[in-house]
Amino acid sequence: MLHLRIIAPTDQSAAVADLLADDPGVAHLAVVPGAARQPAGDLILCDVVRESADHLLRQLQDLGVEARGGISADDVELTLSSAAEQAARDAPGHGEDAVVWDEIAAKTGEQTVLTGTFLVLIIVATMIAGIGVLLDQPILIVGAMVVGPEFGPLAALCVALLRRNPRVIGRSIKALVVGFLAAMLGTVLSTWALTAAGLVDRGMLLADRPLTDFIWRPDALSWVVGLLAGVAGMLSLTAKKSGSLVGVLISVTTVPAAANVAVAAAYGVWPEAGGSALQLVINLCAIVLAGMLTLVVQQLWWWRVGRIRRRTARERVTGRR
């Protein structure tokens, strides 16, 4: 469930309370008149099942509540209530499948900002992968995949493209481009430094690397894996399954491909650098394409659930009469 805190202007409070009371997915509705000071208005509290949340948030925005008041939502970790159980039974759909679009947009939008933490993580992850490439060590490759923060901007790009938000699209692309360029430059410099220290050499790159040579040899399966990872990643994000997201990060070779580009460029092995760059582009494009298609399917599904909800509401009103 989600816990909603709404500040509604006094002249809108009754309409907001009635809207919430009429939705079968709402429980624990409370109105505290005049409690809000900034902005001034009534404080309205309620719990709502996730399958009803997106529909209610849209209706509240249609009333203009966010323009003169405010709406905030928090996850409810534990609810012991017969009313909440009844709301979950009455609301169409299932909470596990529910998508709260404003929540997803806010969550992914935060990950498009090009922060120092993002740059450090992607540079460190690419450096680790660069060492893993030279040592032909899948363990280091997997570790780099987990550390890499690139899925955040990729998910934000999917959501922004679907919602036609140019500002977030631009920020996502900027984070990805600047992040990967900085990571590859840092890995080139670290490779030169390690070579100068005698810890690695060009021969390690040119030697047979049966465990990691897939990174610079893209094929049709690269598209398949990227598409599947995009579907799983978006579902894990919308369904709040962070454990699944870790598996997605491990399944695609974005950071390792960028690392192989950098290491190969550092040693002047341009064919390998080109193959790795192609692998990187394939994975990024496949994830974005699959992520958008997943969101479209989810949106169509919840439009269908919305029709069921409206029909149920009409039947309830008719029954009252």
C-alpha positions, 0 to 999 in steps of 0.5 A: 500500500501507499500512504498519501498525505494531501494538503487540500485548499479548504474549498477543495477538501470536500471534493478530495475527501469524497473522491477518496471515499468513493474509491474501493482501494482506499482505507483509513481515510482521515481529514484534519480541517485547518491543520495545514499552514504552508500552504494553508488548507486541510490535511487529508490522510489515507492508505491506498492499494498500489493498484488504485494509486495511479488512477487516484493520483491522476484524478487528484491532479485533475482537481488541481490539488498539487497547484494549490496544495500538495500530494506526497506518498510513502510506501507502507511496509506493514498494515494490520487492518481488515479495512486494508485487506478489504480494499485490496480485494475490492480494487481491480488488478494486483498490487505486484503488477501495479505501476504508479507512473508518477512514482516511476518518473520521480524515481528514475528522474533522480538518476539522470543528474550527472553527480560526482557519485555517478561519475566515480561509480561508473569510472571505478566499475569500468576500471575494474572491468578493464583489469578483468578483461586483461586477466580474463577474469569473469569474477571481476567482470561480474563485480564491475557490472554490479557496481555500474550505475548506468541502468538508472539513466537508461530506465529514466530515458525509457520513461521519458521517451514514453511520456515525451519529456524532452528535459529528462531525455536530454539529461539521461543522454547527457549522463550516459554519454558523459559517464561512459566517456569519462569512464573510458578515459579513466580506464585508458589512463589507469591501463597506461599507469598499470603498464608503466608499473609493470603489472599488465602489458599489451600481450595480455590483451592479445592472448587468448581470453576464452572467458571474456572474449565475448565482450568484443564479439557481438552477435545476434545473441547480444540483441537477445540478451539486451532485449531480455535484460531490458524487459526484466530491468523495467519490470524489476523497477516498476514492481520494486524488485531490487533483487531482480535488478541486480541480476539484470545488471550482471546479464548485460555487457555495458560497462565491460564493453566500455572497459574493453574499448578503453583497454584496446584503445590504450594499446592501439588494438583498434579492431577489438576496440571497434567490436567492443564499441559495437557491443556497447551500442547494441546493449544500450539500444536493446535495453532502451527498446525493450524497456519502452515496449515493456512500459507500453504493454504495462500501460495498455494493461492498466488502461484495461484495468481502469475500464474495469474500475470505472465500470465497477464504480458505475455499478456501485453508484447504480446499486446505491440508487 
